[in-house]
């Protein structure tokens, strides 16, 4: 089965707008389970890359979809001279610089994808936290099981992504002991930011300061639906590997426009993923990442004010039901397609001092820190 994506009621597009944090509304947690989560969206802050730049011209910080000023911690120059005297462009995914001549969108997508991959240490941290939660839960609920779901379970996690865990309890009466579980978690070094406890389910948002990671912890009675969801997504990702980089880029685009989070009435990441997988199943160039990316954004750059993304595992469940920023999302895709197409057609004269992706992705919050053997960001 696959997601069904339909658009209803044609309306005019509106321009994207970066709403102040204090104006952002809150909605239900994107992972159903009937649990409410109310927390403002915060874009991840990352450390500064130390780049030695020589003479070069000042360039834009990139990102046609973001009106935010460049980060004060970012380098003051976005070009430098290479050993042969030629100008190199600096981006978060090309921290040492890259020549513009001969640069292709496909190569840049590969560089960005490599930057966004979790390191072995970051992966180990997530497994460690899952073990910590399992031990904390077992002390109160010995028969409960902790399962991983969400982007980490799908292999799509960004270094800044929260870890999603669900605790499967055997009886509804066990939910009454959630408060005790959270107290033990607090004592174990997991800061509980907020929590909601209902009759047969509960939700808590925690932060593990030792590794700088947020944890979304849900409680459900009996085997949860996330098991089938994880198996389904993994199978689809094996069939359409090009969906991974397309998802990462679209996710960044929507995040920088503050339209990519259910907590801000944006499009939940799982809904976006289902849209991309559904498109892969019907698109002729499903294995060509640049063509797939442009074709997907073209399709969803037009349409109406209502988006229906049918849950592939639950007929009648609209994954985009809480999305109230569809006009802004469409406008993000409109501007991104125009920018990428302009760069691809005019090349050297189209965007001076920019690369294809830096014409649509803001550098703000993406500058990286170089570590031995890899380029990482926090």
Secondary structure by P-SEA (a helix, b strand, c coil): cbbbbbbcbbbbbbccccccccccccccccccccbbbbbbbbcbbbbbbbcccccccccccccccccccccccccccccccccccbbbbbccccccbbbcccccaaaaaaaaaaaacccaaaaaaaaaaaaaaaaaaaaccccbbbbbbcccccccccccbbbbbbbbbccaaaaaaaaaaaaaaaaacccccccccccccbbbbbbbcccbbbbbbbbbccccaaaaaaaaaaaaaaaccaaaaaaaaaaaaaaaacccccccccccaaaaaaaaaaaaacccccccaaaaaaaaaaaacccccbbbbccccccccccccccccaaaaaaaaaaaaaaaaaaaacccccccccccccccccccccbbbbcccccccc
